[in-house]
Amino acid sequence: MPVVGYCSVNVPSGLYVKVKVLVGRRSDLGYRSVTEFVAEAIRTRLIELNETAPQKEPKP
């Protein structure tokens, strides 16, 4: 069950494992969790697609 204020998505397990290993090995990247990595990846991609301007997430 998702945490309040969060939603969940399914990703291929191989992709999840790659990100988990990367986050564990590369503390220099600044990610503390797979969740942080994925959220940043989504934000970055949305900006690349000009779908959103960099900003704080709106409160629900």
PDB file of N, CA, C and O in Angstrom:
ATOM      1  N   MET A   1       0.846  -1.187   0.000  1.00  0.00           N
ATOM      2  CA  MET A   1       0.000   0.000   0.000  1.00  0.00           C
ATOM      3  C   MET A   1       0.888   1.247   0.000  1.00  0.00           C
ATOM      4  O   MET A   1       1.807   1.350   0.812  1.00  0.00           O
ATOM      5  N   PRO A   2       0.619   2.195  -0.907  1.00  0.00           N
ATOM      6  CA  PRO A   2       1.439   3.403  -0.981  1.00  0.00           C
ATOM      7  C   PRO A   2       1.335   4.266   0.275  1.00  0.00           C
ATOM      8  O   PRO A   2       0.328   4.243   0.983  1.00  0.00           O
ATOM      9  N   VAL A   3       2.373   5.010   0.528  1.00  0.00           N
ATOM     10  CA  VAL A   3       2.409   5.969   1.620  1.00  0.00           C
ATOM     11  C   VAL A   3       1.508   7.139   1.235  1.00  0.00           C
ATOM     12  O   VAL A   3       1.378   7.458   0.054  1.00  0.00           O
ATOM     13  N   VAL A   4       0.886   7.777   2.220  1.00  0.00           N
ATOM     14  CA  VAL A   4       0.016   8.920   1.966  1.00  0.00           C
ATOM     15  C   VAL A   4       0.794   9.977   1.181  1.00  0.00           C
ATOM     16  O   VAL A   4       1.918  10.322   1.547  1.00  0.00           O
ATOM     17  N   GLY A   5       0.206  10.485   0.115  1.00  0.00           N
ATOM     18  CA  GLY A   5       0.848  11.488  -0.716  1.00  0.00           C
ATOM     19  C   GLY A   5       1.692  10.909  -1.837  1.00  0.00           C
ATOM     20  O   GLY A   5       2.291  11.652  -2.615  1.00  0.00           O
ATOM     21  N   TYR A   6       1.743   9.604  -1.922  1.00  0.00           N
ATOM     22  CA  TYR A   6       2.519   8.929  -2.963  1.00  0.00           C
ATOM     23  C   TYR A   6       1.617   7.974  -3.730  1.00  0.00           C
ATOM     24  O   TYR A   6       0.603   7.506  -3.214  1.00  0.00           O
ATOM     25  N   CYS A   7       2.000   7.696  -4.962  1.00  0.00           N
ATOM     26  CA  CYS A   7       1.364   6.673  -5.784  1.00  0.00           C
ATOM     27  C   CYS A   7       2.441   5.672  -6.146  1.00  0.00           C
ATOM     28  O   CYS A   7       3.631   5.959  -6.013  1.00  0.00           O
ATOM     29  N   SER A   8       2.039   4.520  -6.593  1.00  0.00           N
ATOM     30  CA  SER A   8       3.042   3.533  -6.985  1.00  0.00           C
ATOM     31  C   SER A   8       2.889   3.201  -8.458  1.00  0.00           C
ATOM     32  O   SER A   8       1.808   3.329  -9.033  1.00  0.00           O
ATOM     33  N   VAL A   9       3.984   2.775  -9.054  1.00  0.00           N
ATOM     34  CA  VAL A   9       3.985   2.314 -10.439  1.00  0.00           C
ATOM     35  C   VAL A   9       4.790   1.025 -10.500  1.00  0.00           C
ATOM     36  O   VAL A   9       5.648   0.777  -9.652  1.00  0.00           O
ATOM     37  N   ASN A  10       4.512   0.220 -11.492  1.00  0.00           N
ATOM     38  CA  ASN A  10       5.269  -1.011 -11.690  1.00  0.00           C
ATOM     39  C   ASN A  10       6.358  -0.763 -12.719  1.00  0.00           C
ATOM     40  O   ASN A  10       6.116  -0.170 -13.771  1.00  0.00           O
ATOM     41  N   VAL A  11       7.550  -1.220 -12.405  1.00  0.00           N
ATOM     42  CA  VAL A  11       8.662  -1.162 -13.352  1.00  0.00           C
ATOM     43  C   VAL A  11       9.240  -2.566 -13.469  1.00  0.00           C
ATOM     44  O   VAL A  11       9.123  -3.362 -12.538  1.00  0.00           O
ATOM     45  N   PRO A  12       9.856  -2.872 -14.587  1.00  0.00           N
ATOM     46  CA  PRO A  12      10.468  -4.189 -14.712  1.00  0.00           C
ATOM     47  C   PRO A  12      11.490  -4.413 -13.594  1.00  0.00           C
ATOM     48  O   PRO A  12      12.258  -3.512 -13.254  1.00  0.00           O
ATOM     49  N   SER A  13      11.490  -5.609 -13.033  1.00  0.00           N
ATOM     50  CA  SER A  13      12.363  -5.888 -11.889  1.00  0.00           C
ATOM     51  C   SER A  13      13.834  -5.683 -12.224  1.00  0.00           C
ATOM     52  O   SER A  13      14.599  -5.240 -11.368  1.00  0.00           O
ATOM     53  N   GLY A  14      14.245  -5.993 -13.446  1.00  0.00           N
ATOM     54  CA  GLY A  14      15.636  -5.780 -13.829  1.00  0.00           C
ATOM     55  C   GLY A  14      16.033  -4.316 -13.783  1.00  0.00           C
ATOM     56  O   GLY A  14      17.145  -3.981 -13.375  1.00  0.00           O
ATOM     57  N   LEU A  15      15.128  -3.443 -14.201  1.00  0.00           N
ATOM     58  CA  LEU A  15      15.383  -2.007 -14.159  1.00  0.00           C
ATOM     59  C   LEU A  15      15.469  -1.525 -12.715  1.00  0.00           C
ATOM     60  O   LEU A  15      16.353  -0.742 -12.368  1.00  0.00           O
ATOM     61  N   TYR A  16      14.553  -1.993 -11.883  1.00  0.00           N
ATOM     62  CA  TYR A  16      14.571  -1.639 -10.466  1.00  0.00           C
ATOM     63  C   TYR A  16      15.896  -2.043  -9.824  1.00  0.00           C
ATOM     64  O   TYR A  16      16.501  -1.259  -9.092  1.00  0.00           O
ATOM     65  N   VAL A  17      16.342  -3.259 -10.099  1.00  0.00           N
ATOM     66  CA  VAL A  17      17.591  -3.754  -9.507  1.00  0.00           C
ATOM     67  C   VAL A  17      18.772  -2.901  -9.960  1.00  0.00           C
ATOM     68  O   VAL A  17      19.649  -2.590  -9.154  1.00  0.00           O
ATOM     69  N   LYS A  18      18.809  -2.518 -11.237  1.00  0.00           N
ATOM     70  CA  LYS A  18      19.899  -1.673 -11.728  1.00  0.00           C
ATOM     71  C   LYS A  18      19.950  -0.347 -10.984  1.00  0.00           C
ATOM     72  O   LYS A  18      21.025   0.112 -10.598  1.00  0.00           O
ATOM     73  N   VAL A  19      18.790   0.267 -10.783  1.00  0.00           N
ATOM     74  CA  VAL A  19      18.741   1.542 -10.067  1.00  0.00           C
ATOM     75  C   VAL A  19      19.130   1.340  -8.608  1.00  0.00           C
ATOM     76  O   VAL A  19      19.881   2.142  -8.053  1.00  0.00           O
ATOM     77  N   LYS A  20      18.633   0.288  -7.987  1.00  0.00           N
ATOM     78  CA  LYS A  20      18.950   0.017  -6.584  1.00  0.00           C
ATOM     79  C   LYS A  20      20.456  -0.166  -6.395  1.00  0.00           C
ATOM     80  O   LYS A  20      21.034   0.368  -5.449  1.00  0.00           O
ATOM     81  N   VAL A  21      21.085  -0.916  -7.288  1.00  0.00           N
ATOM     82  CA  VAL A  21      22.533  -1.129  -7.211  1.00  0.00           C
ATOM     83  C   VAL A  21      23.271   0.193  -7.426  1.00  0.00           C
ATOM     84  O   VAL A  21      24.212   0.502  -6.696  1.00  0.00           O
ATOM     85  N   LEU A  22      22.853   0.966  -8.414  1.00  0.00           N
ATOM     86  CA  LEU A  22      23.491   2.252  -8.687  1.00  0.00           C
ATOM     87  C   LEU A  22      23.411   3.179  -7.482  1.00  0.00           C
ATOM     88  O   LEU A  22      24.412   3.779  -7.089  1.00  0.00           O
ATOM     89  N   VAL A  23      22.233   3.297  -6.899  1.00  0.00           N
ATOM     90  CA  VAL A  23      22.044   4.161  -5.729  1.00  0.00           C
ATOM     91  C   VAL A  23      22.925   3.685  -4.570  1.00  0.00           C
ATOM     92  O   VAL A  23      23.498   4.501  -3.849  1.00  0.00           O
ATOM     93  N   GLY A  24      23.032   2.377  -4.394  1.00  0.00           N
ATOM     94  CA  GLY A  24      23.860   1.834  -3.327  1.00  0.00           C
ATOM     95  C   GLY A  24      25.347   2.050  -3.544  1.00  0.00           C
ATOM     96  O   GLY A  24      26.082   2.298  -2.587  1.00  0.00           O
ATOM     97  N   ARG A  25      25.795   1.961  -4.770  1.00  0.00           N
ATOM     98  CA  ARG A  25      27.224   2.089  -5.090  1.00  0.00           C
ATOM     99  C   ARG A  25      27.693   3.525  -5.231  1.00  0.00           C
ATOM    100  O   ARG A  25      28.840   3.842  -4.917  1.00  0.00           O
ATOM    101  N   ARG A  26      26.811   4.393  -5.701  1.00  0.00           N
ATOM    102  CA  ARG A  26      27.220   5.751  -6.067  1.00  0.00           C
ATOM    103  C   ARG A  26      26.615   6.802  -5.147  1.00  0.00           C
ATOM    104  O   ARG A  26      25.760   7.585  -5.563  1.00  0.00           O
ATOM    105  N   SER A  27      27.061   6.815  -3.897  1.00  0.00           N
ATOM    106  CA  SER A  27      26.554   7.814  -2.955  1.00  0.00           C
ATOM    107  C   SER A  27      26.902   9.228  -3.415  1.00  0.00           C
ATOM    108  O   SER A  27      26.255  10.190  -3.002  1.00  0.00           O
ATOM    109  N   ASP A  28      27.923   9.359  -4.271  1.00  0.00           N
ATOM    110  CA  ASP A  28      28.310  10.667  -4.784  1.00  0.00           C
ATOM    111  C   ASP A  28      27.219  11.303  -5.646  1.00  0.00           C
ATOM    112  O   ASP A  28      27.240  12.512  -5.876  1.00  0.00           O
ATOM    113  N   LEU A  29      26.279  10.508  -6.118  1.00  0.00           N
ATOM    114  CA  LEU A  29      25.187  11.040  -6.931  1.00  0.00           C
ATOM    115  C   LEU A  29      24.145  11.766  -6.088  1.00  0.00           C
ATOM    116  O   LEU A  29      23.369  12.567  -6.610  1.00  0.00           O
ATOM    117  N   GLY A  30      24.126  11.490  -4.790  1.00  0.00           N
ATOM    118  CA  GLY A  30      23.231  12.201  -3.888  1.00  0.00           C
ATOM    119  C   GLY A  30      21.860  11.582  -3.677  1.00  0.00           C
ATOM    120  O   GLY A  30      21.025  12.166  -2.988  1.00  0.00           O
ATOM    121  N   TYR A  31      21.610  10.424  -4.250  1.00  0.00           N
ATOM    122  CA  TYR A  31      20.316   9.769  -4.068  1.00  0.00           C
ATOM    123  C   TYR A  31      20.374   8.869  -2.848  1.00  0.00           C
ATOM    124  O   TYR A  31      21.313   8.089  -2.693  1.00  0.00           O
ATOM    125  N   ARG A  32      19.375   8.973  -1.982  1.00  0.00           N
ATOM    126  CA  ARG A  32      19.311   8.132  -0.793  1.00  0.00           C
ATOM    127  C   ARG A  32      18.439   6.906  -1.003  1.00  0.00           C
ATOM    128  O   ARG A  32      18.456   5.979  -0.193  1.00  0.00           O
ATOM    129  N   SER A  33      17.673   6.901  -2.094  1.00  0.00           N
ATOM    130  CA  SER A  33      16.758   5.785  -2.324  1.00  0.00           C
ATOM    131  C   SER A  33      16.401   5.684  -3.801  1.00  0.00           C
ATOM    132  O   SER A  33      16.623   6.609  -4.582  1.00  0.00           O
ATOM    133  N   VAL A  34      15.847   4.547  -4.156  1.00  0.00           N
ATOM    134  CA  VAL A  34      15.337   4.352  -5.514  1.00  0.00           C
ATOM    135  C   VAL A  34      14.234   5.371  -5.783  1.00  0.00           C
ATOM    136  O   VAL A  34      14.138   5.904  -6.888  1.00  0.00           O
ATOM    137  N   THR A  35      13.415   5.639  -4.796  1.00  0.00           N
ATOM    138  CA  THR A  35      12.327   6.607  -4.948  1.00  0.00           C
ATOM    139  C   THR A  35      12.860   7.973  -5.355  1.00  0.00           C
ATOM    140  O   THR A  35      12.324   8.602  -6.267  1.00  0.00           O
ATOM    141  N   GLU A  36      13.923   8.440  -4.678  1.00  0.00           N
ATOM    142  CA  GLU A  36      14.507   9.739  -5.028  1.00  0.00           C
ATOM    143  C   GLU A  36      15.034   9.735  -6.461  1.00  0.00           C
ATOM    144  O   GLU A  36      14.832  10.694  -7.206  1.00  0.00           O
ATOM    145  N   PHE A  37      15.704   8.662  -6.840  1.00  0.00           N
ATOM    146  CA  PHE A  37      16.253   8.555  -8.192  1.00  0.00           C
ATOM    147  C   PHE A  37      15.135   8.612  -9.229  1.00  0.00           C
ATOM    148  O   PHE A  37      15.221   9.365 -10.199  1.00  0.00           O
ATOM    149  N   VAL A  38      14.101   7.825  -9.026  1.00  0.00           N
ATOM    150  CA  VAL A  38      13.007   7.750  -9.995  1.00  0.00           C
ATOM    151  C   VAL A  38      12.256   9.080 -10.073  1.00  0.00           C
ATOM    152  O   VAL A  38      11.907   9.523 -11.168  1.00  0.00           O
ATOM    153  N   ALA A  39      12.004   9.717  -8.940  1.00  0.00           N
ATOM    154  CA  ALA A  39      11.310  11.006  -8.948  1.00  0.00           C
ATOM    155  C   ALA A  39      12.115  12.041  -9.730  1.00  0.00           C
ATOM    156  O   ALA A  39      11.554  12.802 -10.517  1.00  0.00           O
ATOM    157  N   GLU A  40      13.430  12.068  -9.514  1.00  0.00           N
ATOM    158  CA  GLU A  40      14.283  13.008 -10.244  1.00  0.00           C
ATOM    159  C   GLU A  40      14.310  12.681 -11.735  1.00  0.00           C
ATOM    160  O   GLU A  40      14.287  13.588 -12.567  1.00  0.00           O
ATOM    161  N   ALA A  41      14.358  11.407 -12.074  1.00  0.00           N
ATOM    162  CA  ALA A  41      14.356  11.003 -13.483  1.00  0.00           C
ATOM    163  C   ALA A  41      13.066  11.446 -14.174  1.00  0.00           C
ATOM    164  O   ALA A  41      13.096  11.911 -15.313  1.00  0.00           O
ATOM    165  N   ILE A  42      11.951  11.302 -13.493  1.00  0.00           N
ATOM    166  CA  ILE A  42      10.665  11.713 -14.066  1.00  0.00           C
ATOM    167  C   ILE A  42      10.625  13.228 -14.236  1.00  0.00           C
ATOM    168  O   ILE A  42      10.217  13.724 -15.286  1.00  0.00           O
ATOM    169  N   ARG A  43      11.048  13.970 -13.198  1.00  0.00           N
ATOM    170  CA  ARG A  43      11.069  15.435 -13.303  1.00  0.00           C
ATOM    171  C   ARG A  43      11.941  15.880 -14.475  1.00  0.00           C
ATOM    172  O   ARG A  43      11.545  16.740 -15.261  1.00  0.00           O
ATOM    173  N   THR A  44      13.120  15.294 -14.584  1.00  0.00           N
ATOM    174  CA  THR A  44      14.051  15.651 -15.655  1.00  0.00           C
ATOM    175  C   THR A  44      13.443  15.379 -17.023  1.00  0.00           C
ATOM    176  O   THR A  44      13.549  16.210 -17.926  1.00  0.00           O
ATOM    177  N   ARG A  45      12.820  14.245 -17.180  1.00  0.00           N
ATOM    178  CA  ARG A  45      12.209  13.894 -18.474  1.00  0.00           C
ATOM    179  C   ARG A  45      11.051  14.824 -18.809  1.00  0.00           C
ATOM    180  O   ARG A  45      10.896  15.221 -19.964  1.00  0.00           O
ATOM    181  N   LEU A  46      10.241  15.176 -17.824  1.00  0.00           N
ATOM    182  CA  LEU A  46       9.136  16.107 -18.075  1.00  0.00           C
ATOM    183  C   LEU A  46       9.664  17.464 -18.530  1.00  0.00           C
ATOM    184  O   LEU A  46       9.095  18.085 -19.427  1.00  0.00           O
ATOM    185  N   ILE A  47      10.743  17.919 -17.916  1.00  0.00           N
ATOM    186  CA  ILE A  47      11.346  19.186 -18.328  1.00  0.00           C
ATOM    187  C   ILE A  47      11.865  19.072 -19.758  1.00  0.00           C
ATOM    188  O   ILE A  47      11.674  19.984 -20.563  1.00  0.00           O
ATOM    189  N   GLU A  48      12.520  17.955 -20.078  1.00  0.00           N
ATOM    190  CA  GLU A  48      13.014  17.736 -21.444  1.00  0.00           C
ATOM    191  C   GLU A  48      11.878  17.791 -22.463  1.00  0.00           C
ATOM    192  O   GLU A  48      12.064  18.277 -23.578  1.00  0.00           O
ATOM    193  N   LEU A  49      10.741  17.308 -22.091  1.00  0.00           N
ATOM    194  CA  LEU A  49       9.587  17.292 -22.988  1.00  0.00           C
ATOM    195  C   LEU A  49       8.778  18.584 -22.917  1.00  0.00           C
ATOM    196  O   LEU A  49       7.724  18.701 -23.542  1.00  0.00           O
ATOM    197  N   ASN A  50       9.279  19.552 -22.153  1.00  0.00           N
ATOM    198  CA  ASN A  50       8.614  20.844 -21.975  1.00  0.00           C
ATOM    199  C   ASN A  50       7.206  20.700 -21.421  1.00  0.00           C
ATOM    200  O   ASN A  50       6.311  21.472 -21.766  1.00  0.00           O
ATOM    201  N   GLU A  51       7.018  19.711 -20.565  1.00  0.00           N
ATOM    202  CA  GLU A  51       5.699  19.488 -19.975  1.00  0.00           C
ATOM    203  C   GLU A  51       5.538  20.182 -18.632  1.00  0.00           C
ATOM    204  O   GLU A  51       4.424  20.319 -18.126  1.00  0.00           O
ATOM    205  N   THR A  52       6.633  20.611 -18.065  1.00  0.00           N
ATOM    206  CA  THR A  52       6.545  21.281 -16.774  1.00  0.00           C
ATOM    207  C   THR A  52       7.780  22.138 -16.583  1.00  0.00           C
ATOM    208  O   THR A  52       8.859  21.807 -17.074  1.00  0.00           O
ATOM    209  N   ALA A  53       7.621  23.219 -15.881  1.00  0.00           N
ATOM    210  CA  ALA A  53       8.764  24.054 -15.530  1.00  0.00           C
ATOM    211  C   ALA A  53       9.327  23.550 -14.210  1.00  0.00           C
ATOM    212  O   ALA A  53       8.582  22.995 -13.402  1.00  0.00           O
ATOM    213  N   PRO A  54      10.625  23.728 -13.971  1.00  0.00           N
ATOM    214  CA  PRO A  54      11.170  23.305 -12.683  1.00  0.00           C
ATOM    215  C   PRO A  54      10.477  24.070 -11.558  1.00  0.00           C
ATOM    216  O   PRO A  54      10.468  25.301 -11.550  1.00  0.00           O
ATOM    217  N   GLN A  55       9.910  23.353 -10.629  1.00  0.00           N
ATOM    218  CA  GLN A  55       9.206  23.979  -9.518  1.00  0.00           C
ATOM    219  C   GLN A  55       8.998  22.962  -8.417  1.00  0.00           C
ATOM    220  O   GLN A  55       9.215  21.764  -8.600  1.00  0.00           O
ATOM    221  N   LYS A  56       8.574  23.461  -7.273  1.00  0.00           N
ATOM    222  CA  LYS A  56       8.247  22.564  -6.168  1.00  0.00           C
ATOM    223  C   LYS A  56       6.961  21.827  -6.505  1.00  0.00           C
ATOM    224  O   LYS A  56       6.107  22.327  -7.237  1.00  0.00           O
ATOM    225  N   GLU A  57       6.846  20.624  -5.951  1.00  0.00           N
ATOM    226  CA  GLU A  57       5.629  19.847  -6.176  1.00  0.00           C
ATOM    227  C   GLU A  57       4.461  20.525  -5.464  1.00  0.00           C
ATOM    228  O   GLU A  57       4.614  20.971  -4.327  1.00  0.00           O
ATOM    229  N   PRO A  58       3.296  20.611  -6.112  1.00  0.00           N
ATOM    230  CA  PRO A  58       2.135  21.232  -5.466  1.00  0.00           C
ATOM    231  C   PRO A  58       1.632  20.379  -4.314  1.00  0.00           C
ATOM    232  O   PRO A  58       1.731  19.152  -4.335  1.00  0.00           O
ATOM    233  N   LYS A  59       1.094  21.049  -3.320  1.00  0.00           N
ATOM    234  CA  LYS A  59       0.496  20.326  -2.195  1.00  0.00           C
ATOM    235  C   LYS A  59      -0.865  19.798  -2.623  1.00  0.00           C
ATOM    236  O   LYS A  59      -1.591  20.468  -3.358  1.00  0.00           O
ATOM    237  N   PRO A  60      -1.213  18.598  -2.166  1.00  0.00           N
ATOM    238  CA  PRO A  60      -2.511  18.017  -2.573  1.00  0.00           C
ATOM    239  C   PRO A  60      -3.701  18.795  -2.062  1.00  0.00           C
ATOM    240  O   PRO A  60      -4.843  18.420  -2.328  1.00  0.00           O
TER     241      PRO A  60
END
